[in-house]
Amino acid sequence: MTEHSSSEHTKSGQAESASYSVRRYFRRSDEPRRWWPFGLLPLLLLGLLFLAGLFFIAPDMQKDTQERVQSVLQEAGYTQLTVRADGQRVAIKGTANPADAQLIKRVALGTTCNAFIAKNLVCPTKVDVEIEPEKVARHHNFSFVRNASGIILRGDVPGMDAHNSVLEYASQFGTVIDSLNVIGQGEDARYNWATNKAWTLLNEVQTGRVIWDEGVLSMVARTTEEKEQPIRDMFASTRFPERIGGLDLQFEKDVDACNTRLNNALSETMIFFETASAVISEGSKKQLAVLSEIAMSCPGNLVVEGHTDNVGDDNSNLVLSRSRANAVVAALGDLGVSASRLSAIGYGETRPVMSNETPQGRAMNRRIAIRTAEFN
């Protein structure tokens, strides 16, 4: 026990003393206390987390990073590349166009993975790309057309495996017209990407054409207004905007309305020609002006058909019908309709609308028809 005392003096000099005391007590114990490392518990937990991350979480993240980057590159058409991950550092090696090295790196760096703490996080922290030049650098251009009966295939394929794969998928749409040319000179890494994108788009329309030309994908198709925006989003949705070209969507209701207006106009007033000639009569110039206005408001391309009666030689009628169709195409072009939108075909006497046994029937069979062009 200890005691302390103190005194104070007033400022006036009057001596006045006061005292106070503080007593402190200490209890002494001879029994030893049990020691427990409570302060080390957080360190112990951190150590356990570190070991769990080192032996369980990190290997899974590394494997996920490698698989995801590999999958994204294959989806992009880079099938000749291998991916190795060391933690979140990625090394990419293989055969591709050297000009695509930066693109490959950009795609890899944008890959998302499922981490322990969150989903869809960008996983690679560093990407090294080592590219060997392709043996053959070409795009294998193609055109895939979907129409009412099936699929028309034109263009090049890099080999028989790719050819068989395209045919197998195309068969799902119906009749397949195969005009593909098997090159067999090494695969362009972008070819698989382009064909997969083409099939995805053609699945969404009733009729349309997808063209892969020198590394750029374009499409023209007919659809409904309800499907317009989803198709546009699907077309533009890609990691490779430099591979996306033009998209021309035509609404089916507008196509039907155009055909109806053209049919009605030609039913009211036919286009007449000089006898056995492809020279358009002066009296039909006004009707051509009406048709040109309708044509310029129509979506897509137009086909001008020439037809004759059965008087005369079959072959001569075929040639005459084609010449008359070409004359109408030229006349519509002079009136402002883009020549690139117009084509001509002659059917001769093969498609009569009435019997050729009467003068009236033969007069109706000698006709010009105009319609929107189908994809072919």
C-alpha positions as CSV (number, residue, x, y, z in Angstrom):
1,M,0.0,0.0,0.0
2,T,1.3,3.5,-0.9
3,E,0.2,7.0,0.2
4,H,0.6,10.3,-1.5
5,S,0.0,13.8,0.0
6,S,0.0,17.3,-1.4
7,S,-0.8,20.9,-0.4
8,E,-2.0,24.0,-2.0
9,H,-1.6,27.7,-1.1
10,T,-4.2,30.3,-1.9
11,K,-3.2,33.3,-4.0
12,S,-4.0,35.7,-1.2
13,G,-1.2,34.2,0.8
14,Q,-3.5,32.7,3.4
15,A,-2.1,29.4,4.3
16,E,-4.6,26.8,4.0
17,S,-3.7,23.2,3.9
18,A,-5.6,20.3,2.6
19,S,-4.6,16.8,2.3
20,Y,-5.9,13.7,0.5
21,S,-4.8,10.2,0.1
22,V,-5.1,7.5,-2.6
23,R,-4.9,3.8,-1.7
24,R,-4.1,1.1,-4.2
25,Y,-4.4,-2.6,-3.6
26,F,-2.6,-5.4,-5.4
27,R,-3.8,-9.0,-5.1
28,R,-1.0,-11.4,-5.3
29,S,-1.7,-15.0,-6.5
30,D,0.6,-17.9,-6.5
31,E,-1.4,-19.9,-9.1
32,P,-0.1,-19.6,-12.7
33,R,-2.6,-18.5,-15.3
34,R,-3.3,-20.7,-18.4
35,W,-1.8,-19.2,-21.6
36,W,-3.9,-19.1,-24.9
37,P,-2.7,-17.4,-28.1
38,F,-5.9,-15.4,-28.8
39,G,-3.8,-12.8,-30.6
40,L,-2.5,-15.4,-33.1
41,L,-6.0,-16.6,-34.0
42,P,-6.4,-14.1,-37.0
43,L,-3.0,-15.1,-38.3
44,L,-4.0,-18.7,-38.1
45,L,-7.2,-18.1,-40.1
46,L,-5.3,-16.1,-42.7
47,G,-2.9,-19.0,-43.0
48,L,-5.7,-21.5,-43.6
49,L,-7.2,-19.2,-46.2
50,F,-3.8,-18.9,-47.9
51,L,-3.4,-22.7,-48.0
52,A,-7.0,-23.2,-49.3
53,G,-6.3,-20.6,-52.0
54,L,-3.0,-22.2,-52.9
55,F,-4.1,-25.8,-53.1
56,F,-7.8,-25.5,-54.0
57,I,-8.9,-22.2,-55.3
58,A,-5.9,-21.1,-57.4
59,P,-5.7,-24.4,-59.4
60,D,-9.4,-24.2,-60.2
61,M,-9.0,-20.5,-61.3
62,Q,-6.0,-21.3,-63.4
63,K,-7.8,-24.2,-65.1
64,D,-10.9,-22.1,-65.7
65,T,-8.8,-19.3,-67.2
66,Q,-7.1,-21.6,-69.6
67,E,-10.3,-23.3,-70.7
68,R,-12.2,-20.1,-71.1
69,V,-9.5,-18.4,-73.2
70,Q,-9.1,-21.5,-75.4
71,S,-12.9,-21.6,-75.9
72,V,-13.1,-18.0,-76.9
73,L,-10.3,-18.3,-79.4
74,Q,-11.9,-21.4,-80.9
75,E,-15.2,-19.6,-81.2
76,A,-13.4,-16.9,-83.0
77,G,-12.1,-19.4,-85.5
78,Y,-8.5,-19.6,-84.1
79,T,-8.5,-23.4,-83.9
80,Q,-4.7,-23.8,-84.4
81,L,-3.8,-22.0,-81.1
82,T,-2.9,-23.5,-77.8
83,V,-3.4,-21.8,-74.4
84,R,-1.3,-22.3,-71.3
85,A,-2.1,-20.6,-68.0
86,D,0.2,-19.9,-65.1
87,G,-2.0,-18.5,-62.5
88,Q,-3.8,-15.7,-64.4
89,R,-0.9,-15.2,-66.8
90,V,-1.7,-16.7,-70.2
91,A,0.6,-17.8,-73.0
92,I,-0.8,-18.4,-76.5
93,K,1.1,-20.1,-79.2
94,G,0.2,-21.6,-82.6
95,T,-0.5,-20.9,-86.3
96,A,-2.5,-17.9,-87.4
97,N,-2.2,-14.7,-89.5
98,P,0.6,-12.7,-87.8
99,A,-1.5,-9.5,-88.4
100,D,-4.0,-11.0,-86.0
101,A,-1.6,-11.1,-83.0
102,Q,-3.0,-8.0,-81.4
103,L,-6.5,-9.0,-82.0
104,I,-5.9,-12.4,-80.4
105,K,-4.3,-10.7,-77.4
106,R,-7.3,-8.3,-77.1
107,V,-9.8,-11.2,-77.2
108,A,-7.9,-13.1,-74.6
109,L,-7.6,-10.2,-72.2
110,G,-11.3,-9.6,-72.4
111,T,-12.2,-13.2,-71.4
112,T,-14.3,-13.5,-68.3
113,C,-14.2,-16.3,-65.7
114,N,-16.0,-17.4,-62.6
115,A,-13.8,-16.5,-59.6
116,F,-14.2,-17.6,-56.0
117,I,-15.7,-14.3,-54.9
118,A,-17.7,-13.3,-58.0
119,K,-18.9,-14.3,-61.5
120,N,-17.9,-13.1,-64.9
121,L,-14.7,-11.3,-63.9
122,V,-12.0,-10.6,-66.4
123,C,-9.5,-13.3,-65.6
124,P,-6.2,-13.0,-67.6
125,T,-3.9,-10.4,-66.1
126,K,-1.2,-10.8,-68.7
127,V,-1.2,-12.4,-72.2
128,D,1.7,-13.3,-74.3
129,V,1.1,-14.2,-77.9
130,E,3.6,-16.2,-80.1
131,I,2.3,-16.7,-83.7
132,E,3.7,-18.7,-86.6
133,P,2.5,-17.7,-90.1
134,E,-0.2,-19.7,-91.7
135,K,0.8,-21.9,-94.6
136,V,-2.0,-20.5,-96.7
137,A,-3.6,-17.2,-95.9
138,R,-7.0,-16.9,-97.6
139,H,-10.5,-16.2,-96.6
140,H,-12.4,-19.0,-98.5
141,N,-15.2,-16.7,-99.5
142,F,-18.7,-18.1,-99.6
143,S,-22.4,-17.3,-100.1
144,F,-25.1,-19.2,-98.2
145,V,-28.7,-18.5,-99.4
146,R,-31.8,-19.6,-97.6
147,N,-35.0,-19.6,-99.6
148,A,-38.4,-21.3,-99.5
149,S,-37.1,-24.7,-100.6
150,G,-33.8,-24.9,-98.7
151,I,-30.2,-23.8,-98.9
152,I,-27.9,-22.8,-101.8
153,L,-24.2,-23.1,-101.1
154,R,-21.6,-21.3,-103.2
155,G,-18.0,-20.5,-102.7
156,D,-14.9,-22.2,-101.2
157,V,-14.3,-24.5,-98.3
158,P,-10.8,-25.3,-97.0
159,G,-11.2,-29.1,-97.0
160,M,-13.5,-32.1,-97.0
161,D,-14.1,-32.0,-93.2
162,A,-15.3,-28.4,-93.5
163,H,-17.3,-29.3,-96.6
164,N,-19.1,-32.2,-94.8
165,S,-19.8,-30.1,-91.8
166,V,-21.4,-27.4,-93.9
167,L,-23.5,-29.9,-95.8
168,E,-24.7,-31.6,-92.6
169,Y,-25.8,-28.3,-91.1
170,A,-27.4,-27.1,-94.3
171,S,-29.5,-30.2,-94.6
172,Q,-31.6,-29.1,-91.7
173,F,-33.1,-26.3,-93.8
174,G,-34.4,-28.6,-96.6
175,T,-33.1,-29.1,-100.1
176,V,-29.4,-28.4,-100.5
177,I,-27.9,-27.1,-103.7
178,D,-24.1,-27.7,-103.3
179,S,-21.9,-25.5,-105.4
180,L,-19.0,-25.4,-103.0
181,N,-15.4,-25.7,-104.2
182,V,-13.1,-27.7,-101.9
183,I,-9.8,-25.9,-102.0
184,G,-7.8,-28.2,-99.7
185,Q,-5.0,-25.7,-99.1
186,G,-5.1,-25.0,-95.4
187,E,-7.8,-23.5,-93.2
188,D,-8.3,-19.8,-92.7
189,A,-8.7,-19.4,-89.0
190,R,-11.7,-17.1,-89.5
191,Y,-13.6,-19.5,-91.7
192,N,-15.2,-21.4,-88.8
193,W,-16.3,-18.2,-87.2
194,A,-17.9,-16.9,-90.4
195,T,-19.8,-20.2,-91.1
196,N,-21.1,-20.4,-87.5
197,K,-22.2,-16.8,-87.6
198,A,-23.9,-17.4,-91.0
199,W,-25.9,-20.3,-89.7
200,T,-26.9,-18.4,-86.5
201,L,-28.3,-15.6,-88.6
202,L,-30.0,-17.8,-91.3
203,N,-31.8,-19.6,-88.5
204,E,-33.7,-16.4,-87.6
205,V,-35.1,-15.6,-91.1
206,Q,-37.3,-17.2,-93.6
207,T,-35.3,-16.1,-96.6
208,G,-31.9,-14.4,-96.8
209,R,-28.3,-14.4,-98.0
210,V,-25.1,-14.3,-96.0
211,I,-21.9,-13.5,-97.8
212,W,-18.3,-13.9,-96.5
213,D,-16.1,-11.8,-98.8
214,E,-12.4,-11.2,-98.0
215,G,-12.9,-11.4,-94.2
216,V,-16.1,-9.3,-94.0
217,L,-19.6,-10.8,-93.3
218,S,-22.7,-9.2,-94.9
219,M,-26.3,-10.1,-94.9
220,V,-29.6,-9.3,-96.7
221,A,-32.8,-11.0,-95.5
222,R,-36.5,-10.6,-95.1
223,T,-38.2,-10.7,-91.7
224,T,-40.9,-9.2,-89.6
225,E,-40.8,-5.9,-87.8
226,E,-40.9,-7.8,-84.5
227,K,-37.7,-9.6,-85.3
228,E,-35.8,-6.7,-86.8
229,Q,-34.0,-5.5,-83.6
230,P,-33.1,-9.0,-82.3
231,I,-31.5,-9.8,-85.7
232,R,-29.6,-6.5,-85.8
233,D,-28.3,-7.1,-82.3
234,M,-27.3,-10.7,-83.2
235,F,-25.5,-9.5,-86.3
236,A,-23.6,-6.8,-84.5
237,S,-22.8,-8.8,-81.4
238,T,-19.3,-10.0,-81.9
239,R,-15.8,-9.6,-80.5
240,F,-14.7,-8.8,-84.1
241,P,-16.4,-5.6,-85.4
242,E,-13.9,-5.4,-88.2
243,R,-15.4,-8.6,-89.6
244,I,-19.0,-7.1,-89.8
245,G,-20.2,-5.6,-93.1
246,G,-23.6,-4.4,-94.2
247,L,-27.0,-5.7,-93.0
248,D,-30.1,-5.1,-95.2
249,L,-33.4,-6.2,-93.7
250,Q,-36.5,-6.1,-95.7
251,F,-39.9,-6.4,-94.1
252,E,-42.2,-9.1,-95.4
253,K,-45.2,-6.9,-95.3
254,D,-43.4,-4.3,-97.5
255,V,-42.4,-7.0,-100.0
256,D,-46.0,-8.2,-100.2
257,A,-47.4,-4.7,-100.6
258,C,-44.9,-4.0,-103.4
259,N,-45.9,-7.1,-105.3
260,T,-49.5,-6.3,-104.9
261,R,-49.1,-2.7,-106.3
262,L,-47.0,-4.0,-109.2
263,N,-49.6,-6.7,-110.1
264,N,-52.5,-4.2,-109.8
265,A,-50.7,-1.7,-112.0
266,L,-49.9,-4.2,-114.7
267,S,-53.4,-5.7,-114.6
268,E,-55.0,-2.3,-115.2
269,T,-52.7,-1.4,-118.1
270,M,-50.3,-3.8,-119.8
271,I,-47.0,-2.8,-121.4
272,F,-47.3,-3.2,-125.2
273,F,-44.6,-3.7,-127.8
274,E,-44.4,-3.4,-131.6
275,T,-45.4,-6.6,-133.3
276,A,-42.8,-9.4,-133.0
277,S,-40.4,-6.8,-131.6
278,A,-38.8,-5.7,-128.3
279,V,-39.6,-2.0,-129.0
280,I,-41.9,-0.6,-126.4
281,S,-45.0,1.1,-127.8
282,E,-45.3,4.9,-127.3
283,G,-48.6,4.4,-125.5
284,S,-46.9,2.4,-122.7
285,K,-44.5,5.2,-121.7
286,K,-46.9,6.6,-119.2
287,Q,-47.4,3.2,-117.6
288,L,-43.7,2.7,-117.3
289,A,-43.5,6.0,-115.3
290,V,-46.1,4.6,-112.9
291,L,-44.2,1.4,-112.5
292,S,-40.9,3.2,-111.9
293,E,-42.4,5.1,-109.0
294,I,-43.7,1.8,-107.5
295,A,-40.3,0.1,-108.1
296,M,-38.4,2.9,-106.3
297,S,-40.5,2.4,-103.2
298,C,-40.1,-1.4,-103.1
299,P,-37.5,-3.1,-100.9
300,G,-34.8,-5.3,-102.4
301,N,-34.3,-6.2,-106.0
302,L,-36.8,-6.6,-108.8
303,V,-37.2,-9.2,-111.6
304,V,-38.8,-8.2,-114.9
305,E,-40.3,-11.3,-116.6
306,G,-41.1,-11.5,-120.3
307,H,-43.8,-13.9,-121.6
308,T,-45.3,-14.7,-125.0
309,D,-48.1,-16.7,-126.5
310,N,-47.5,-20.0,-128.4
311,V,-47.5,-18.5,-131.9
312,G,-44.2,-19.1,-133.6
313,D,-41.1,-21.1,-132.8
314,D,-40.5,-22.0,-129.1
315,N,-36.9,-20.8,-129.2
316,S,-37.8,-17.6,-131.0
317,N,-40.5,-16.9,-128.4
318,L,-38.0,-17.5,-125.6
319,V,-35.5,-15.0,-127.1
320,L,-38.2,-12.4,-127.8
321,S,-39.5,-12.7,-124.2
322,R,-36.0,-12.1,-122.8
323,S,-35.4,-9.1,-125.2
324,R,-38.7,-7.5,-124.1
325,A,-37.8,-8.0,-120.4
326,N,-34.4,-6.4,-121.0
327,A,-36.1,-3.5,-122.8
328,V,-38.3,-2.8,-119.7
329,V,-35.3,-3.0,-117.4
330,A,-33.6,-0.4,-119.6
331,A,-36.7,1.8,-119.6
332,L,-37.0,1.6,-115.8
333,G,-33.4,2.4,-115.4
334,D,-33.8,5.5,-117.6
335,L,-36.6,6.6,-115.2
336,G,-34.4,6.4,-112.1
337,V,-34.6,2.9,-110.8
338,S,-31.2,1.7,-109.9
339,A,-29.9,-0.8,-112.5
340,S,-28.3,-2.9,-109.8
341,R,-31.7,-3.6,-108.4
342,L,-33.1,-4.9,-111.7
343,S,-32.8,-8.1,-113.6
344,A,-34.5,-9.6,-116.6
345,I,-35.7,-13.1,-117.4
346,G,-37.6,-14.5,-120.4
347,Y,-39.9,-17.5,-120.1
348,G,-41.2,-17.5,-123.7
349,E,-44.5,-19.4,-123.9
350,T,-43.9,-21.8,-121.0
351,R,-46.0,-19.9,-118.4
352,P,-49.4,-19.0,-119.9
353,V,-52.0,-17.5,-117.6
354,M,-54.9,-18.3,-120.1
355,S,-55.5,-20.7,-122.9
356,N,-53.7,-20.0,-126.2
357,E,-56.8,-21.3,-128.1
358,T,-58.4,-17.9,-128.3
359,P,-57.2,-14.4,-129.4
360,Q,-58.1,-13.0,-126.0
361,G,-56.1,-15.7,-124.2
362,R,-53.1,-15.2,-126.4
363,A,-53.2,-11.4,-125.8
364,M,-53.2,-12.0,-122.0
365,N,-50.2,-14.4,-122.3
366,R,-48.2,-11.8,-124.2
367,R,-47.2,-9.8,-121.1
368,I,-44.6,-8.3,-118.8
369,A,-44.6,-9.2,-115.1
370,I,-42.6,-7.5,-112.4
371,R,-42.0,-8.9,-108.9
372,T,-39.6,-8.7,-106.0
373,A,-36.6,-11.0,-106.5
374,E,-36.2,-14.1,-104.4
375,F,-32.8,-14.9,-102.9
376,N,-30.9,-17.3,-105.1
